[in-house]
Amino acid sequence: MPATLYTSRLIVRLATQEDIPAIVAHLVENRDFLVPFEPIRPSDFYDRSYWRQQVIRSYQQFQAGHALRLFIFERDAPKVVIGSINFNNFIHYPFYCCSLGYSIAESKQGQGLMREALTVSIVHVFNAMNCHRIQANYMPRNQRSGNLLKSLGFTVEGEAKDYLLIHGVWEDHVLTSLTNLNWTTRI
Ligand SMILES: CC(C)(COP(=O)(O)OP(=O)(O)OC[C@H]1O[C@@H](n2cnc3c(N)ncnc32)[C@H](O)[C@@H]1OP(=O)(O)O)[C@@H](O)C(=O)NCCC(=O)NCCS
């Protein structure tokens, strides 16, 4: 499996078809927790059939260099999905940029697990995928996410009004980014 990343506590990787029951279980269990932070999902979002297509699509988009959609597993429970990290909208020459989104199970917050998963994922996107800039945006009231981005070195670049349609409402967002200072020309 390409793009399988390891940390002391975690495995962070692309999903396979075998992961679908665990993905759906994670999403159903955290539905009420995640809904306020996310766009309205399609009606079949919690169905295995939806994820069968998504897993294929994500793999194709990874191979084409358009996206990297990772799921997070704990090493001591490697079949249980505890979160996800999405690097979307890769733009190559001359921008070399992508957008980052992430979430972790409510019960797994406050242990530094997301920071650990993001740290290894960002290194991969910068070094293996030749990315120069990662953009990540958060709603001003989501201070937990803001703290996490700050701790990873993301810099605030401004605030955008009515930026993203979250749970059916146009929400302002704080715009942040992280630049790969070790980027070298690989055109
Ligand atoms: C945003 C979100 C991922 C943050 O998760 P988190 O658990 O707070 O993030 P981390 O895993 O990095 O944990 C950091 C916290 O754990 C604490 N912590 C405990 N043990 C730690 C360790 N070994 N290493 C680092 N931090 C540790 C830190 O003190 C820190 O808390 P603080 O910021 O209050 O000081 C999570 O709240 C979430 O999924 N929210 C819903 C979806 C969402 O908002 N997504 C982002 C949209 S922009």
The ligand as an SDF file (V2000), in Angstrom:
LIG
                    3D

 48 50  0  0  0  0  0  0  0  0999 V2000
   -9.5640   19.8660   15.5880 C   0  0  0  0  0  0  0  0  0  0  0  0
   -9.2290   18.5380   16.2400 C   0  0  0  0  0  0  0  0  0  0  0  0
   -8.6250   17.6000   15.2040 C   0  0  0  0  0  0  0  0  0  0  0  0
   -8.1990   18.8070   17.3470 C   0  0  0  0  0  0  0  0  0  0  0  0
   -7.9470   17.5970   18.0340 O   0  0  0  0  0  0  0  0  0  0  0  0
   -7.0130   17.5950   19.3430 P   0  0  0  0  0  0  0  0  0  0  0  0
   -7.1450   16.2950   19.9870 O   0  0  0  0  0  0  0  0  0  0  0  0
   -7.2890   18.8310   20.1300 O   0  0  0  0  0  0  0  0  0  0  0  0
   -5.5990   17.7890   18.6870 O   0  0  0  0  0  0  0  0  0  0  0  0
   -4.2610   17.0610   19.1460 P   0  0  0  0  0  0  0  0  0  0  0  0
   -4.3790   15.6150   18.8520 O   0  0  0  0  0  0  0  0  0  0  0  0
   -3.1160   17.7350   18.5200 O   0  0  0  0  0  0  0  0  0  0  0  0
   -4.2400   17.2940   20.6970 O   0  0  0  0  0  0  0  0  0  0  0  0
   -3.7000   18.4870   21.1970 C   0  0  0  0  0  0  0  0  0  0  0  0
   -4.1260   18.6320   22.6060 C   0  0  0  0  0  0  0  0  0  0  0  0
   -3.8400   17.4300   23.3260 O   0  0  0  0  0  0  0  0  0  0  0  0
   -2.9790   17.7210   24.4450 C   0  0  0  0  0  0  0  0  0  0  0  0
   -2.0230   16.6210   24.5280 N   0  0  0  0  0  0  0  0  0  0  0  0
   -2.1240   15.6010   25.3870 C   0  0  0  0  0  0  0  0  0  0  0  0
   -1.1280   14.7520   25.2080 N   0  0  0  0  0  0  0  0  0  0  0  0
   -0.3660   15.2370   24.1890 C   0  0  0  0  0  0  0  0  0  0  0  0
    0.8080   14.7780   23.5280 C   0  0  0  0  0  0  0  0  0  0  0  0
    1.4180   13.6470   23.8720 N   0  0  0  0  0  0  0  0  0  0  0  0
    1.2990   15.5200   22.5060 N   0  0  0  0  0  0  0  0  0  0  0  0
    0.7140   16.6590   22.1490 C   0  0  0  0  0  0  0  0  0  0  0  0
   -0.4190   17.1460   22.7100 N   0  0  0  0  0  0  0  0  0  0  0  0
   -0.9390   16.4300   23.7470 C   0  0  0  0  0  0  0  0  0  0  0  0
   -2.3730   19.0610   24.1590 C   0  0  0  0  0  0  0  0  0  0  0  0
   -2.1420   19.7240   25.3830 O   0  0  0  0  0  0  0  0  0  0  0  0
   -3.3670   19.7370   23.2930 C   0  0  0  0  0  0  0  0  0  0  0  0
   -4.3430   20.3980   24.0370 O   0  0  0  0  0  0  0  0  0  0  0  0
   -4.3510   22.0150   24.0810 P   0  0  0  0  0  0  0  0  0  0  0  0
   -4.4060   22.4910   22.6560 O   0  0  0  0  0  0  0  0  0  0  0  0
   -5.5890   22.3180   24.8760 O   0  0  0  0  0  0  0  0  0  0  0  0
   -3.0870   22.3750   24.7530 O   0  0  0  0  0  0  0  0  0  0  0  0
  -10.4760   17.8720   16.8720 C   0  0  0  0  0  0  0  0  0  0  0  0
  -10.9970   18.7320   17.8550 O   0  0  0  0  0  0  0  0  0  0  0  0
  -11.5870   17.5820   15.8480 C   0  0  0  0  0  0  0  0  0  0  0  0
  -11.5340   16.5730   15.1470 O   0  0  0  0  0  0  0  0  0  0  0  0
  -12.5840   18.4800   15.7960 N   0  0  0  0  0  0  0  0  0  0  0  0
  -13.7310   18.2900   14.9010 C   0  0  0  0  0  0  0  0  0  0  0  0
  -13.3780   18.4370   13.4270 C   0  0  0  0  0  0  0  0  0  0  0  0
  -12.6190   19.6970   13.1620 C   0  0  0  0  0  0  0  0  0  0  0  0
  -12.7750   20.7010   13.8060 O   0  0  0  0  0  0  0  0  0  0  0  0
  -11.7530   19.6200   12.1490 N   0  0  0  0  0  0  0  0  0  0  0  0
  -10.9440   20.7480   11.7320 C   0  0  0  0  0  0  0  0  0  0  0  0
  -11.7180   21.6900   10.9030 C   0  0  0  0  0  0  0  0  0  0  0  0
  -10.7220   23.1160   10.5230 S   0  0  0  0  0  0  0  0  0  0  0  0
  1  2  1  0
  2  3  1  0
  2  4  1  0
  2 36  1  0
  4  5  1  0
  5  6  1  0
  6  7  2  0
  6  8  1  0
  6  9  1  0
  9 10  1  0
 10 11  2  0
 10 12  1  0
 10 13  1  0
 13 14  1  0
 14 15  1  0
 15 16  1  0
 15 30  1  0
 16 17  1  0
 17 18  1  0
 17 28  1  0
 18 19  1  0
 18 27  1  0
 19 20  2  0
 20 21  1  0
 21 22  1  0
 21 27  2  0
 22 23  1  0
 22 24  2  0
 24 25  1  0
 25 26  2  0
 26 27  1  0
 28 29  1  0
 28 30  1  0
 30 31  1  0
 31 32  1  0
 32 33  2  0
 32 34  1  0
 32 35  1  0
 36 37  1  0
 36 38  1  0
 38 39  2  0
 38 40  1  0
 40 41  1  0
 41 42  1  0
 42 43  1  0
 43 44  2  0
 43 45  1  0
 45 46  1  0
 46 47  1  0
 47 48  1  0
M  END
$$$$
